[in-house]
Amino acid sequence: MAEMTYRRLGSSGLKVSTLSFGSWVTFDGQMDLDRSLACMDAAYQAGVNFFDNAEMYAGGEAERLMGAAIGELGWDRRSYLVTSKYFWGIHEGVNTKNTLNRKYLFDAVEGSLERFGLDFLDVIYCHRADADTPIKETVRAMSELIDRGHALYWGTSEWNAEEIRAAWLIAERYGWHQPITEQPQYNLVHRDRVETEYARLYPDINLGLTTWSPLAYGLLTGKYRDGIPEGSRATLARYTRMREHFLDAKYQQPLQQFEAIANRLGASMAQLAIAWCAANPNVSTVITGASRPEQVVENLAAIELLEQLDQDVWDEIAALFA
C-alpha cells in the first residue's frame, strides 16, 4: 500500500491523514470492542491519524467503544486526533436536545471526554445549525471550550454557507476562535454543497473539509444493482427511506461505466469512489468506515489511486453522475 499523505485542516497548522476512519453506522450496534480495536488498529497502522465520532452515535456508546479501543491499543496521545459532534443530544430535556446553547454544549463535551477517557478532543463540531440559538452564543461557547482546554479546534457539520460565514465573522469580530472546518456529505451523487455552495468559502476563509459518505451509503460500491443484499446496510431499519434511492434505475448505467473505469485503473469501485473525493483539493480528509479490518485495508488502498486521478480522469468520472 502507498504511504498515507497528510493535509492541513483548513486555516490551521493541524495535519490530518488524507483518508480517515469514522465510527458512524459501524459502531452503532454492529461492532464489539475486539472488532473495533482491530479496525482502528488497521487504520492507524496504515497511517490514519484522524478518528471521527459524535455524541449521538449509538447514544454515546460509539464514543465509549472508541475510547476503550484507544486505551487497549495504548497509542501515544500525540499521534492521533479524535473528534466529536454535538446538536442532537442523548439526554431528554428542553435544553439537551436539538440545540447548540451554551449549557448543552458544555455538558455534552464534558460527557464525551468522560466516555472517551480523554483529557481533551482535537476537533469538536456543531453537528447541525440551530435556528433557535443565536449564532453568537454558539460561537462564544465553542471558543470558550477551546480556551478551557476541552478541545483544540472547532468546526461545523452540514451548515449552509451563510451560517458558516456568519460564525467565522462573529469570531473574527470578537477575537474568538474561528471555525476551521466543515463536515459535509460528499460523493459522486451528492456534490452541490461542496462544489458550488461553499465555493467562495475556500478562498475567503480557507475552509477545510472533513467529508463523509464517500460511497453514498454503499450505492457506489455497486452492491445494490441487483437489489438489496441480505445483511447489507440497507436492510437496517434506519435506512428504510434510502432503499428507493439505492434501487433507482437512473444509477444503473452510470454505475456500469464507473465499474469499467475502476477496472481500467485496477481498482474496486469503492476505492475509486473514495479516491475521487480525496482528489478534490478542497477536501482535507475523507472519512471512511468499515466493520472488518480487511475492509479498512481495502478502503485505504484508495490512496494509491490519487496519482492516476488527473483532472481528465476526475472529470470523466464526475460526468457519469452529473
N, C-alpha and C positions, 0 to 999 in steps of 0.2 A: 504494500500500500504506500502511496506517496505520502510524504510528510505533511502534517497539518500546517496550514497557513494561519496567520493572525491579522486582524484588522482593528483599527481604532474604533471605539464605540462613540460615534458622533463627535462632539467637540472636545471630548475628554482625552486624556492620555491612556486610558484603560484599553488594553488589547484583549480581544475576545477571539476564540477559535472560529474560523470561517463556518464550520459546522458545529452544532452544539447538541445537547441532549435535554429533552423535556419530559416531564412526568405526566402531562395531561393524557387522559384515557388509560394508558397502560398501567399507571399507578392507582387507578380508580377501580379497585376490586379485581384486577387481573394479575397482580404481582404480589408475591410474598417477599420476605426480606432476602432470601437466598437469590432469587431471580433478579431482584432489584440491584443487589450488590454485584451480581455477575454482569448485568447490563451496564451499570455505571463504571465498573472497573474496565470493561472492554472499551468504553468510550474514552475514559481517562488515559488508558494505555495507547490509544490512537491519537492522543494529543488534544482531546476536548478539554477545555477549561471552564466552560460556561454551562451551568446546570440550572434549568428553568423550572419554576414551581409556582403555585398560587395557593392562597389561603383556602379557597373554596374546593380545590381538587380533593375529592373523597372526604369532604368535610373536615379538612385538616390532616387526615391520615397520610396523604401523599407527602406532606412536609415531614411528618414524623418518620415515615418509612425512608425517605431520602436522608434525613439526618442520622438515622440508625445505620444506614449503609455506609455513610461517610465515616461514622465513628468506628465501624468494624474494619473499614479499609485503612484507617489511620493516615489519611492524606495530610500533608503539610498544608496548613490553612493558607499559606501564601501562594499555593499552586493552583487554586481553583476559585471559581466565582459562583455564588449561589444567589438566586433571585426569588422574589415572591410578588404576588399581585393582590390588590385589595379593592373591593367595592361590594361584592355580593353578600359578604358576611356569613358566619357559620353559627351565630347565636341569635335567638329570637329577641326582638325588641325594636322599638321605634328608632333607636339610634345605632342599631347594629346590622341593619340590612339595607342594601341598595343605597349606600351613602358614602360620601367622602368627607364627612365632617371631622373636625379635629379630634373629638372624643373617640369616635370609632377608629380612626387611623392610629392613634397612639396605642389603644388597647389591642388592635389587630396585629400590629407589628410586634409588640411585646409577646403576644401569643405565639406568633411564628417563631420567634427566637427561642422560646421555651420548647416548642415541638422539634425544631431543628437541633437543639442543643448547641447553638452557636451564640457568640457574643455580638455579632453584627451580620447583616446581609450586605452583599455587594451592590445590588441594584434592587430598588423597590419600585413597583409600578402602581399607578391608578388604573385598575382593571377595566373600567368604563368611565365615561364622563358622568357627572352628577348635576342634573339641571336644578336641583333644589338647594345645593350648597354653593355659595359664592366661590368662584374660582380662586379669588384672593385668599380665602380661608384655607382651601386645599393646598395651594402653593406654599403658603406660610407653614402649614403643618408638615408637609413633606420636607421642606428646607430645615425645620427645627429637628425633625427626626435624624437628619444628617448631622446637624450640629451636636446632637446628644450622643452621637456615635452608634446609633442603631442601624445606620446604613451609610454607604459611601456615595451613591448616586441615585437619582430617581428619574422615572420616565412615565409614559402613558401607554395605554393599550386600547386600540380601537377608538381613539378620539379623532374627531374631524380636524381638518387643517386649521380652521378658525379657532377652535378650542386650544390646540397646541400652541399656536402663535400667541394667543391671549395669555396663556400660562407663562410662556417664555418672557413676554414683555413685562408682565407684572413682576416676575422675579428680577428682571433687569432693573426695573424702576426702584425697587426697594432693597436691592443688593442681596437678594436671597439666592439660594442655589437653584439654578435653572434646570429644567428637564433636558436630558441629553439624548433620550432615545424614545422611540415609539415601537410598540409590538403589534403589528397588524397581520391579518391573514394575507398571504401572498403565494400565489401559484399560477399555473397557466390558465386557469379558468376563473381566477379572481384577482384582477390586476389593476383595476381603475384607480383605487385609492393610492397605491404605491406609485404607480407610473404617471398618474395625472393629477389627482387632488393634492398630493404632497410635493409636487414638482418644485414649487417655489421655496419650500422649506429647506431643501438640501443646500442651496447656495446661501440662503438668507440666515439660517440659524445653525447650519451644519448638523442637521438632524441625523441621528443614527437609527438603524432599523434592526430589530431582532425578530425576524419574521417566523410565523407559524403555519402549519398545514401545507408544506411543500407538495404533498401528494394528493391534495384536495380530498382529504378523508379516505384515501385509498383509491379514488377514481383513476388517478394517473398511473397506477400500477397495472391496470388492465384487468384486475381480477373480477370486476363486475360486468364484464362484457357479455357473459352468458348467464346473468342472473346473480342472485345473492348467495354466495357460498355459505354453507353451514359453518357456524363458529366464527364468521367474519365480524368485523366491527359493525357492519350494517344490520346485523341481527340483534344488536343491543337495543334495549327499549328506548334509550335517549336518542337513537338515530332514526327513529320511525319517520320523522319528517324529511330525512335525507334520502330515503330509499328511491323515491321517484327521480331525484337528481342523479343518483348513481346509475339508474337504468335509462336515462334519457337517450333516445335514439340519435340525437344530434351529435353525441360524442363518439359514436361508433367509428365513423370514417376517420376523423382526426386521430383517434387512438390507434388505429391500424397504421396510419402514416407515421405517427410518433414512435410506434414499436419498430418500424422499419429504420428510422433514423437511429434509434438506440442500438439496433443490431449492427448497423453500419459503423457505429462508433465502438462496438464491442462492449456495450453496457446493458444493464437492465433498464426497464422503463422507470423504475423507482430512482435509480441512480441518476438517470438523465434529468428527471423532474427536479431532483434536489440540486443538481449542478446548475440547471437553468436558472433557478432562483439565486444561487450564490454568485452567478456571473453578472448579476445586476450590480454595478459599482456603488449604488446607494445602500445596499444591504450589508450590514456589519456581520451578522451571523444568521444562519438558517437553522431553526430549531427542529431537530428530528426526534422521533420517538420509536421505541421498539420494545417488544415483550420478551425477546430472546437475545442473548449475546451474539449469536450468529447473524441475526438481523441487524444489530448495531454495526457489526463489521461490514456487512454488505452495504448498508446505507452510507457509512462514512467513506467507503471507497469512491463515492461520487467526487471526492476531492481530486481524484486522478483525471477527471474529465475536463476540468476547468481550462487546461491549456488547449484543448480541442474546440472549446466553445468560443470561437472568434465571433465577431459581430454578424457575419453572414449566416453562420450556423444558428446563432441565437435568434436572429430574425426569422429564419426558416421555420424553427420550432414555434416561435410566437405566432406566426401567421396561421398555423394549423387551427388554433383555437380563437382566432380574432373575432 
